[in-house]
C-alpha cells in the first residue's frame, strides 16, 4: 500500500521505556540512541514527493558494536529517495556520551 505520510503513531512512555530497557539489557554498553538535528531532518522532509523518513540500522564496520542510523526520505511509492541527489543522513550525536539528563528512556 502506498505511503501517505500518516504512517506511525505515538506510543506511551511506559511502552517506550520498556523497549529501550530491553535493548539496553541485550546490548549493554552499546550506543543507546542517536540524535539528529532538525535542519537535516527538515531538509529530507522538504524534498519534493517525500512522505516521511526511513531509518536504516547499520554498523560502521562489520563485527563492530558501534551502531549507526542512516536516514533517507521515502516517497509515496515506498521508494527511498536516493536518486537525483536525494539526501541521505548519518553522523548524529550518539548516546552515550551525549545523553542529556537521566530518564526512563536512557537509564
PyMOL commands that set and color helices and strands:
alter all, ss='L'
color gray80, all
select helices_A, chain A and resi 13-26+38-45
alter helices_A, ss='H'
color red, helices_A
select strands_A, chain A and resi 33-35+50-59+67-75+88-89+93-95
alter strands_A, ss='S'
color yellow, strands_A
deselect
rebuild
show_as cartoon
